[in-house]
Amino acid sequence: MAVEESGDIVWDDLTHLFGNTPPDYLQKKFYQLKVTYIPDWNRKSFCDIIDFLYEKTLPKLEEDLKGCKDADDEPAELRQSYKMSEIFPNL
């Protein structure tokens, strides 16, 4: 896929890579990544944006994800019943 700017992306072609996510949703998420993680994104070329996301942002997000997985290692206690005071403490 030869892409020089985000307008050249055929979002329909990428939907199968993300679980058949609607193309509009993918485009919105790409925009959110761009504006959230890339300083001066509006002054950078598309290639610079992709490089920055891949080289700087992706490793940080992967590290954050590892931290979340470690915290979820302990299974939560499953219960069938609760006291009303546990659900509504102000009653």
N, CA, C and O atoms as a GROMACS GRO file, in nm:
protein
  364
    1MET      N    1   0.085  -0.117   0.000
    1MET     CA    2   0.000   0.000   0.000
    1MET      C    3   0.090   0.124   0.000
    1MET      O    4   0.160   0.149   0.098
    2ALA      N    5   0.087   0.198  -0.107
    2ALA     CA    6   0.166   0.321  -0.118
    2ALA      C    7   0.080   0.437  -0.070
    2ALA      O    8  -0.016   0.476  -0.137
    3VAL      N    9   0.115   0.492   0.044
    3VAL     CA   10   0.035   0.599   0.104
    3VAL      C   11   0.126   0.717   0.134
    3VAL      O   12   0.229   0.702   0.201
    4GLU      N   13   0.088   0.832   0.086
    4GLU     CA   14   0.164   0.954   0.111
    4GLU      C   15   0.097   1.043   0.215
    4GLU      O   16   0.164   1.125   0.279
    5GLU      N   17  -0.034   1.028   0.233
    5GLU     CA   18  -0.108   1.104   0.333
    5GLU      C   19  -0.228   1.022   0.376
    5GLU      O   20  -0.267   0.926   0.309
    6SER      N   21  -0.288   1.059   0.489
    6SER     CA   22  -0.396   0.978   0.544
    6SER      C   23  -0.518   0.973   0.452
    6SER      O   24  -0.598   0.880   0.461
    7GLY      N   25  -0.533   1.071   0.366
    7GLY     CA   26  -0.643   1.070   0.270
    7GLY      C   27  -0.629   0.960   0.166
    7GLY      O   28  -0.726   0.924   0.100
    8ASP      N   29  -0.508   0.907   0.149
    8ASP     CA   30  -0.483   0.800   0.053
    8ASP      C   31  -0.516   0.662   0.108
    8ASP      O   32  -0.518   0.564   0.033
    9ILE      N   33  -0.541   0.652   0.237
    9ILE     CA   34  -0.568   0.522   0.298
    9ILE      C   35  -0.707   0.473   0.256
    9ILE      O   36  -0.805   0.547   0.265
   10VAL      N   37  -0.713   0.349   0.212
   10VAL     CA   38  -0.841   0.286   0.181
   10VAL      C   39  -0.883   0.212   0.308
   10VAL      O   40  -0.844   0.097   0.328
   11TRP      N   41  -0.960   0.278   0.391
   11TRP     CA   42  -0.996   0.225   0.523
   11TRP      C   43  -1.074   0.095   0.512
   11TRP      O   44  -1.065   0.010   0.600
   12ASP      N   45  -1.152   0.079   0.405
   12ASP     CA   46  -1.227  -0.046   0.386
   12ASP      C   47  -1.134  -0.166   0.374
   12ASP      O   48  -1.170  -0.276   0.417
   13ASP      N   49  -1.016  -0.147   0.318
   13ASP     CA   50  -0.921  -0.257   0.302
   13ASP      C   51  -0.859  -0.300   0.435
   13ASP      O   52  -0.806  -0.410   0.445
   14LEU      N   53  -0.865  -0.215   0.536
   14LEU     CA   54  -0.803  -0.246   0.665
   14LEU      C   55  -0.900  -0.307   0.766
   14LEU      O   56  -0.857  -0.355   0.871
   15THR      N   57  -1.028  -0.305   0.736
   15THR     CA   58  -1.127  -0.348   0.836
   15THR      C   59  -1.108  -0.493   0.879
   15THR      O   60  -1.130  -0.525   0.996
   16HIS      N   61  -1.069  -0.581   0.788
   16HIS     CA   62  -1.052  -0.723   0.824
   16HIS      C   63  -0.936  -0.744   0.921
   16HIS      O   64  -0.933  -0.845   0.992
   17LEU      N   65  -0.841  -0.653   0.924
   17LEU     CA   66  -0.728  -0.666   1.017
   17LEU      C   67  -0.768  -0.633   1.160
   17LEU      O   68  -0.697  -0.670   1.254
   18PHE      N   69  -0.880  -0.566   1.178
   18PHE     CA   70  -0.925  -0.522   1.310
   18PHE      C   71  -1.062  -0.581   1.344
   18PHE      O   72  -1.145  -0.514   1.406
   19GLY      N   73  -1.086  -0.704   1.303
   19GLY     CA   74  -1.211  -0.770   1.337
   19GLY      C   75  -1.332  -0.712   1.269
   19GLY      O   76  -1.438  -0.698   1.331
   20ASN      N   77  -1.318  -0.677   1.142
   20ASN     CA   78  -1.428  -0.617   1.065
   20ASN      C   79  -1.487  -0.494   1.132
   20ASN      O   80  -1.609  -0.475   1.133
   21THR      N   81  -1.400  -0.413   1.186
   21THR     CA   82  -1.439  -0.286   1.246
   21THR      C   83  -1.482  -0.190   1.135
   21THR      O   84  -1.420  -0.189   1.029
   22PRO      N   85  -1.584  -0.110   1.156
   22PRO     CA   86  -1.626  -0.015   1.053
   22PRO      C   87  -1.512   0.081   1.015
   22PRO      O   88  -1.437   0.125   1.102
   23PRO      N   89  -1.500   0.113   0.887
   23PRO     CA   90  -1.392   0.201   0.842
   23PRO      C   91  -1.392   0.338   0.910
   23PRO      O   92  -1.286   0.393   0.937
   24ASP      N   93  -1.509   0.392   0.936
   24ASP     CA   94  -1.516   0.523   1.002
   24ASP      C   95  -1.457   0.517   1.143
   24ASP      O   96  -1.392   0.612   1.188
   25TYR      N   97  -1.479   0.405   1.211
   25TYR     CA   98  -1.424   0.388   1.346
   25TYR      C   99  -1.271   0.382   1.341
   25TYR      O  100  -1.204   0.443   1.425
   26LEU      N  101  -1.216   0.310   1.243
   26LEU     CA  102  -1.070   0.303   1.229
   26LEU      C  103  -1.011   0.440   1.202
   26LEU      O  104  -0.909   0.478   1.260
   27GLN      N  105  -1.075   0.514   1.114
   27GLN     CA  106  -1.026   0.648   1.080
   27GLN      C  107  -1.030   0.739   1.203
   27GLN      O  108  -0.938   0.817   1.226
   28LYS      N  109  -1.136   0.728   1.281
   28LYS     CA  110  -1.148   0.809   1.402
   28LYS      C  111  -1.040   0.772   1.503
   28LYS      O  112  -0.980   0.861   1.564
   29LYS      N  113  -1.013   0.643   1.521
   29LYS     CA  114  -0.911   0.599   1.616
   29LYS      C  115  -0.771   0.641   1.571
   29LYS      O  116  -0.687   0.677   1.654
   30PHE      N  117  -0.745   0.637   1.442
   30PHE     CA  118  -0.616   0.683   1.391
   30PHE      C  119  -0.598   0.832   1.423
   30PHE      O  120  -0.491   0.874   1.466
   31TYR      N  121  -0.703   0.909   1.402
   31TYR     CA  122  -0.697   1.052   1.432
   31TYR      C  123  -0.671   1.075   1.581
   31TYR      O  124  -0.591   1.160   1.617
   32GLN      N  125  -0.740   0.998   1.666
   32GLN     CA  126  -0.720   1.013   1.811
   32GLN      C  127  -0.578   0.978   1.852
   32GLN      O  128  -0.519   1.046   1.936
   33LEU      N  129  -0.522   0.872   1.795
   33LEU     CA  130  -0.383   0.837   1.823
   33LEU      C  131  -0.290   0.951   1.784
   33LEU      O  132  -0.200   0.989   1.858
   34LYS      N  133  -0.315   1.004   1.667
   34LYS     CA  134  -0.231   1.109   1.612
   34LYS      C  135  -0.233   1.234   1.700
   34LYS      O  136  -0.127   1.285   1.738
   35VAL      N  137  -0.350   1.281   1.734
   35VAL     CA  138  -0.358   1.406   1.811
   35VAL      C  139  -0.320   1.386   1.958
   35VAL      O  140  -0.278   1.482   2.023
   36THR      N  141  -0.335   1.265   2.010
   36THR     CA  142  -0.304   1.239   2.150
   36THR      C  143  -0.156   1.219   2.175
   36THR      O  144  -0.103   1.268   2.274
   37TYR      N  145  -0.088   1.147   2.086
   37TYR     CA  146   0.048   1.104   2.115
   37TYR      C  147   0.157   1.174   2.035
   37TYR      O  148   0.275   1.157   2.066
   38ILE      N  149   0.122   1.251   1.935
   38ILE     CA  150   0.225   1.311   1.849
   38ILE      C  151   0.227   1.462   1.865
   38ILE      O  152   0.133   1.531   1.826
   39PRO      N  153   0.336   1.514   1.923
   39PRO     CA  154   0.346   1.660   1.935
   39PRO      C  155   0.361   1.724   1.797
   39PRO      O  156   0.432   1.673   1.711
   40ASP      N  157   0.294   1.834   1.778
   40ASP     CA  158   0.296   1.907   1.650
   40ASP      C  159   0.261   1.817   1.532
   40ASP      O  160   0.323   1.826   1.426
   41TRP      N  161   0.162   1.732   1.550
   41TRP     CA  162   0.124   1.637   1.445
   41TRP      C  163   0.081   1.708   1.317
   41TRP      O  164   0.101   1.655   1.207
   42ASN      N  165   0.023   1.825   1.330
   42ASN     CA  166  -0.024   1.896   1.211
   42ASN      C  167   0.090   1.956   1.128
   42ASN      O  168   0.068   2.004   1.018
   43ARG      N  169   0.211   1.953   1.181
   43ARG     CA  170   0.327   2.003   1.106
   43ARG      C  171   0.413   1.889   1.051
   43ARG      O  172   0.514   1.914   0.985
   44LYS      N  173   0.374   1.765   1.079
   44LYS     CA  174   0.454   1.650   1.036
   44LYS      C  175   0.392   1.585   0.912
   44LYS      O  176   0.272   1.594   0.889
   45SER      N  177   0.478   1.521   0.835
   45SER     CA  178   0.428   1.447   0.719
   45SER      C  179   0.365   1.316   0.766
   45SER      O  180   0.388   1.272   0.879
   46PHE      N  181   0.288   1.255   0.680
   46PHE     CA  182   0.223   1.129   0.714
   46PHE      C  183   0.328   1.023   0.750
   46PHE      O  184   0.310   0.948   0.846
   47CYS      N  185   0.435   1.017   0.674
   47CYS     CA  186   0.541   0.919   0.702
   47CYS      C  187   0.604   0.943   0.839
   47CYS      O  188   0.633   0.847   0.912
   48ASP      N  189   0.626   1.068   0.874
   48ASP     CA  190   0.682   1.100   1.006
   48ASP      C  191   0.585   1.061   1.119
   48ASP      O  192   0.628   1.016   1.225
   49ILE      N  193   0.457   1.079   1.094
   49ILE     CA  194   0.356   1.042   1.194
   49ILE      C  195   0.357   0.891   1.217
   49ILE      O  196   0.357   0.845   1.331
   50ILE      N  197   0.358   0.815   1.109
   50ILE     CA  198   0.360   0.669   1.120
   50ILE      C  199   0.488   0.623   1.189
   50ILE      O  200   0.484   0.536   1.276
   51ASP      N  201   0.602   0.680   1.151
   51ASP     CA  202   0.729   0.644   1.215
   51ASP      C  203   0.726   0.674   1.364
   51ASP      O  204   0.771   0.591   1.445
   52PHE      N  205   0.675   0.789   1.402
   52PHE     CA  206   0.669   0.827   1.543
   52PHE      C  207   0.579   0.730   1.621
   52PHE      O  208   0.615   0.685   1.730
   53LEU      N  209   0.462   0.700   1.564
   53LEU     CA  210   0.372   0.606   1.631
   53LEU      C  211   0.438   0.470   1.649
   53LEU      O  212   0.426   0.408   1.755
   54TYR      N  213   0.506   0.424   1.547
   54TYR     CA  214   0.567   0.290   1.552
   54TYR      C  215   0.688   0.286   1.645
   54TYR      O  216   0.704   0.191   1.723
   55GLU      N  217   0.773   0.386   1.637
   55GLU     CA  218   0.899   0.383   1.712
   55GLU      C  219   0.887   0.431   1.856
   55GLU      O  220   0.957   0.380   1.943
   56LYS      N  221   0.800   0.526   1.882
   56LYS     CA  222   0.794   0.586   2.017
   56LYS      C  223   0.666   0.548   2.092
   56LYS      O  224   0.671   0.510   2.209
   57THR      N  225   0.552   0.558   2.025
   57THR     CA  226   0.425   0.538   2.093
   57THR      C  227   0.394   0.390   2.116
   57THR      O  228   0.350   0.352   2.224
   58LEU      N  229   0.415   0.307   2.015
   58LEU     CA  230   0.383   0.165   2.027
   58LEU      C  231   0.455   0.097   2.142
   58LEU      O  232   0.390   0.025   2.218
   59PRO      N  233   0.586   0.117   2.160
   59PRO     CA  234   0.652   0.053   2.275
   59PRO      C  235   0.594   0.096   2.410
   59PRO      O  236   0.583   0.015   2.502
   60LYS      N  237   0.557   0.223   2.422
   60LYS     CA  238   0.497   0.271   2.548
   60LYS      C  239   0.362   0.206   2.572
   60LYS      O  240   0.331   0.166   2.685
   61LEU      N  241   0.280   0.196   2.468
   61LEU     CA  242   0.148   0.134   2.483
   61LEU      C  243   0.160  -0.014   2.514
   61LEU      O  244   0.083  -0.068   2.594
   62GLU      N  245   0.257  -0.082   2.452
   62GLU     CA  246   0.279  -0.224   2.482
   62GLU      C  247   0.323  -0.244   2.626
   62GLU      O  248   0.281  -0.339   2.692
   63GLU      N  249   0.407  -0.155   2.676
   63GLU     CA  250   0.453  -0.163   2.815
   63GLU      C  251   0.336  -0.139   2.911
   63GLU      O  252   0.324  -0.208   3.012
   64ASP      N  253   0.252  -0.043   2.879
   64ASP     CA  254   0.133  -0.018   2.961
   64ASP      C  255   0.041  -0.140   2.962
   64ASP      O  256  -0.017  -0.174   3.066
   65LEU      N  257   0.028  -0.206   2.849
   65LEU     CA  258  -0.056  -0.324   2.839
   65LEU      C  259  -0.002  -0.438   2.924
   65LEU      O  260  -0.078  -0.511   2.988
   66LYS      N  261   0.129  -0.454   2.926
   66LYS     CA  262   0.191  -0.557   3.010
   66LYS      C  263   0.160  -0.530   3.157
   66LYS      O  264   0.132  -0.623   3.232
   67GLY      N  265   0.165  -0.405   3.197
   67GLY     CA  266   0.134  -0.368   3.335
   67GLY      C  267  -0.011  -0.400   3.370
   67GLY      O  268  -0.040  -0.442   3.483
   68CYS      N  269  -0.100  -0.382   3.276
   68CYS     CA  270  -0.242  -0.414   3.301
   68CYS      C  271  -0.262  -0.563   3.314
   68CYS      O  272  -0.341  -0.608   3.398
   69LYS      N  273  -0.192  -0.642   3.234
   69LYS     CA  274  -0.206  -0.787   3.242
   69LYS      C  275  -0.155  -0.839   3.376
   69LYS      O  276  -0.214  -0.930   3.433
   70ASP      N  277  -0.046  -0.782   3.427
   70ASP     CA  278   0.009  -0.826   3.554
   70ASP      C  279  -0.089  -0.800   3.668
   70ASP      O  280  -0.099  -0.880   3.761
   71ALA      N  281  -0.159  -0.690   3.662
   71ALA     CA  282  -0.254  -0.655   3.768
   71ALA      C  283  -0.375  -0.747   3.766
   71ALA      O  284  -0.440  -0.767   3.869
   72ASP      N  285  -0.407  -0.804   3.651
   72ASP     CA  286  -0.524  -0.890   3.638
   72ASP      C  287  -0.493  -1.037   3.662
   72ASP      O  288  -0.581  -1.121   3.643
   73ASP      N  289  -0.373  -1.071   3.704
   73ASP     CA  290  -0.336  -1.211   3.724
   73ASP      C  291  -0.416  -1.277   3.835
   73ASP      O  292  -0.442  -1.397   3.829
   74GLU      N  293  -0.456  -1.201   3.936
   74GLU     CA  294  -0.532  -1.258   4.046
   74GLU      C  295  -0.679  -1.262   4.008
   74GLU      O  296  -0.738  -1.158   3.977
   75PRO      N  297  -0.740  -1.381   4.011
   75PRO     CA  298  -0.882  -1.389   3.975
   75PRO      C  299  -0.970  -1.325   4.082
   75PRO      O  300  -0.942  -1.335   4.201
   76ALA      N  301  -1.074  -1.262   4.037
   76ALA     CA  302  -1.168  -1.199   4.129
   76ALA      C  303  -1.259  -1.306   4.189
   76ALA      O  304  -1.288  -1.407   4.125
   77GLU      N  305  -1.301  -1.283   4.311
   77GLU     CA  306  -1.391  -1.376   4.377
   77GLU      C  307  -1.531  -1.364   4.316
   77GLU      O  308  -1.589  -1.256   4.313
   78LEU      N  309  -1.584  -1.476   4.268
   78LEU     CA  310  -1.718  -1.476   4.212
   78LEU      C  311  -1.818  -1.513   4.320
   78LEU      O  312  -1.801  -1.611   4.393
   79ARG      N  313  -1.923  -1.433   4.330
   79ARG     CA  314  -2.025  -1.457   4.431
   79ARG      C  315  -2.162  -1.464   4.365
   79ARG      O  316  -2.186  -1.401   4.262
   80GLN      N  317  -2.250  -1.539   4.425
   80GLN     CA  318  -2.386  -1.552   4.374
   80GLN      C  319  -2.483  -1.454   4.440
   80GLN      O  320  -2.585  -1.419   4.381
   81SER      N  321  -2.451  -1.411   4.560
   81SER     CA  322  -2.543  -1.322   4.630
   81SER      C  323  -2.467  -1.210   4.701
   81SER      O  324  -2.349  -1.224   4.736
   82TYR      N  325  -2.537  -1.101   4.722
   82TYR     CA  326  -2.479  -0.984   4.786
   82TYR      C  327  -2.579  -0.929   4.888
   82TYR      O  328  -2.700  -0.947   4.874
   83LYS      N  329  -2.528  -0.864   4.988
   83LYS     CA  330  -2.613  -0.793   5.083
   83LYS      C  331  -2.651  -0.659   5.020
   83LYS      O  332  -2.574  -0.601   4.945
   84MET      N  333  -2.770  -0.612   5.052
   84MET     CA  334  -2.813  -0.482   5.000
   84MET      C  335  -2.717  -0.371   5.041
   84MET      O  336  -2.694  -0.278   4.964
   85SER      N  337  -2.660  -0.380   5.160
   85SER     CA  338  -2.568  -0.276   5.208
   85SER      C  339  -2.437  -0.277   5.128
   85SER      O  340  -2.367  -0.175   5.125
   86GLU      N  341  -2.403  -0.389   5.066
   86GLU     CA  342  -2.283  -0.394   4.981
   86GLU      C  343  -2.306  -0.323   4.849
   86GLU      O  344  -2.215  -0.264   4.791
   87ILE      N  345  -2.429  -0.330   4.802
   87ILE     CA  346  -2.463  -0.267   4.674
   87ILE      C  347  -2.496  -0.119   4.692
   87ILE      O  348  -2.452  -0.034   4.614
   88PHE      N  349  -2.573  -0.090   4.796
   88PHE     CA  350  -2.615   0.047   4.824
   88PHE      C  351  -2.567   0.086   4.964
   88PHE      O  352  -2.643   0.072   5.060
   89PRO      N  353  -2.444   0.134   4.977
   89PRO     CA  354  -2.389   0.161   5.110
   89PRO      C  355  -2.457   0.278   5.182
   89PRO      O  356  -2.445   0.289   5.304
   90ASN      N  357  -2.527   0.364   5.111
   90ASN     CA  358  -2.588   0.482   5.173
   90ASN      C  359  -2.729   0.458   5.224
   90ASN      O  360  -2.794   0.552   5.271
   91LEU      N  361  -2.779   0.335   5.216
   91LEU     CA  362  -2.916   0.306   5.264
   91LEU      C  363  -2.918   0.281   5.412
   91LEU      O  364  -3.024   0.255   5.469
   0.00000   0.00000   0.00000
